[in-house]
Amino acid sequence: MNGHGEVMKTSISIKNKYSTVVLPLVWVVIDYIAVLLAEFLAFSLRNTLITNSTLHISWLSFHVIGPAIFILFMQVQSLYTRRMQFWRIISRIFKADLYAVGVMIFLMYVLETASHTSRLFIGFIWIFAFFFLVLFRFISRKILNRLHMLQLPVLIMGAGKTAAIVLKYFKDDSGLAYDFIGFLEDHKPEPEVARLMPHLGTFADAEAVIDQTGVQHVLVIAPGLSNDRVQDIIYRLQPKVKNIAFIPDMGTMPLATLDMETLIDGHIVAFQIRNNMARRYNRIIKRVFDIVCTCMGIICLSPVFLAISLWIYKDSPGPIIFKHRRVGRHGKEFNCYKFRSMCVDADVRLKELLAKDPEARKEWEKEFKLKDDPRITKSGAFLRKTSLDELPQLFNVLKGEMSLVGPRPIIQSEVPKYGKYIEDFYMVRPGVTGMWQTSGRSDTTYDERVQMDTWYVRNWDVWFDIVLIWRTIGVVLKHKGAY
């Protein structure tokens, strides 16, 4: 917007103008190649492993029917028509893969071909198809984003603090792939938003900007708007665009577990909030997931356990494993295991340090951590920086005291800091990793950690656990926020 209040002119890049039409076709081709590769590997591996009989598959089944079934269920899961976070894409690909394999098995029995079709081949198809569909989608999306191609042009309305947070998240998630053409704001915009895109005018200029650019998707990020203004935006812009999305201010409500029901011909909305952790089968799924992944992790990491143990033994006198009392599920305390990273008289040294250093005492009272802690050993500094000191907590998981993913394990003196949210904490086992681990770890404030723990408990989903474990690996490798 220029100094005279005129609408700044902008246009949609030709690389993104027809993305809603071209991108689904691109995905179909990529998915077809992924399924074809999965079939080829499954076929080759099966015939390699079983030499007393050779599997034969018709050209039609291999090149047409098999891929078509997968592509059909990818469409059923809206993977060609909707933009979504990448972890949700993975979840939906898993479902499409499962349904497709189920249909293939069903057709084998209906067409009476099950007797000469390899079950091993079907099992390999299930595994390889999921792997390649996710891998190809991720790589192709990264390439397209790097080239700024086939992204969805979006007009933003609102440029306050909420918009700055939301837009940064959208920009970092490769699954969404939005092309922000500009924003409208009646007041002074946040610098983070202004750096991302041009200021095209005020809310009153929305129709003019839509007519000038041809944008068909509008995202309103202005939670402070009154109901009258929201309704005004909808009725003004709905005839001109395909989609209008709103990000309302709903505090810390657990929206991931929220279901919506329209009443009285769609004029009234009722919200129902589910408590996933109150359902027994969800708790069973989470526990089985913990046990299976933890057993695999301990087996694979056993050489690392041995190497770290020897290093600690040589570096500093004292026990290799440090036990610390932490608060767990239902408020019960347990011994949380860690590789020892401090000298054996750490508690005595802490009391002496806090007594003579006001700054250190203030930091400890606020965060229950010290950034420059003199009690840490040479090996301990490395273990903390890489988070390897927390590996023994895998044995806490096996004992049922912790979970792979969950709220941050706290000490008894931290309980008052959780206030009304402590009941959320008590609902689940604390985690080896969690939202706090993937969001800056020690760089986050205490209040932010509490909010993260609460959000996780109220919005738990097994796929979100998988995503957080994956994100943790990246954060640990970058040594982000650890001390």
Secondary structure, DSSP 8 states (H G I E B T S, - for coil): --TT---------HHHHTHHHHHHHHHHHHHHHHHHHHHHHHHHHHHHH--SS-----HHIIIIIHHHHHHHHHHHTTTTT----HHHHHHHHHHHHHHHHHHHHHHHHHTT-GGGS-HHHHHHHHHHHHHHHHHHHHHHHHHHHHTT-S-EEEEEE--SHHHHHHHHHHHH-TTT-EEEEEEE-SS---HHHHHHS-EEE-GGGHHHHHHHH---EEEE--TT--HHHHHHHHHHHTTT-SEEEE----TT--GGGEEEEEETTTTEEEEEE--GGGSHHHHHHHHHHHHHHHHHHHHHHHHHHHHHHHHHHHHSSS-SEEEEEEE-GGG-EEEEEEE--B-TTHHHHHHHHHHH-HHHHHHHHHHS--TT-TTB-HHHHHHHHHTGGGTTHHHHHHTTS-EEESS--B-GGGHHHHGGGHHHHHTS--EEE-TTTTTTGGGS-HHHHHHHHHHHHHT--HHHHHHHHHHHHHHHHHTTT--
